[in-house]
């Protein structure tokens, strides 16, 4: 799969967390923050479908490492429109590691 913005979401809606990432960043985010979790959903977002509702900016998480974040028209964090989600994948574990639906 080519460029995509991937967002991780826990299946437990009470404690859901969104972690916007580029496809090549997903495996590292999973390993660092969600190792062994079997309640995750990966949402694949088409960034072109966000253009009318705001902008995707790349914020520096640490020196030289940038992650995408969606900002609304006023330049503030705003809910991402559901129409931008083009795929949804429940992530499974295989030998303790998450199986991704695409190659990173």
Secondary structure, 3 states (H helix, E strand, C coil): CCCCEEEEEECCHHHCCCEEEEHHHHHHHHHHHCCCCCCEEEEEECHHHHCCCEEEEEEEEECCEEEEEEEECCCCECCCCHHHEEEEEECEEECCEEECCCCC
